[in-house]
Amino acid sequence: MQEIDRREMMMVKGGGLSITGAMIEAISGLIQTIFGIGQAVGGAIRRISSNKLCDL
């Protein structure tokens, strides 16, 4: 395998980051999951603070 120097490395183009549909879907799913957890925790805090809990 032949080594390339810094000048040759600077001339190489392409291969960078490309955003794909799968990546966007994964990020969207992550945001929706975090939002759902936030809603559940917020609802629980609100019910606890207003003493509106169900008796088990």
N, C-alpha and C positions, 0 to 999 in steps of 0.2 A: 504494500500500500504506500502510495506516494504522499508525502506531506505537502500541504499548500501554505503559502505564506499569507500575511495579512492583506496585501494588495489584492491577491486573487480571491480571498474571502469577501472583500468589500464589493467585488464585481458580481458575485453570485446573487441572482434575483429569484424571488419566489419562495414558496414554502412557508410564508408567514401564517398568521392566524386568520382563519376564515370561519365566519360564523355560519353554522348550518342550522337547518330546521330542527334537527334533533337537539342541538345545544339550546336553542331558544325554548323548545318545549320543556327541557329539563329545568331551565332557570324559572320558567313560568310555574311549573309544578312545585318547585321549591318555595317560591314566593307565596303560592296559594296555601301550601302546608303551613308556613310560618304565620300567615294571616289567620288561618283556621285555629291554630293553637292560641294565638293572641285573643281571638274572640272567645274561646272556651275559658281561658284564664280570666279575662275581663269579666265575663258573665259570672264566674264563680266568685270573684272578689266582690262584685256588686251584690250578689245574693247573700254572701256572708255578712257584708257590712250593713245590709238592711234587714237582717234576721229573717229572711224568707227562704228557709231551708225546708226540705221535705223530711218528715219523720220516718225513720226506717223501721 
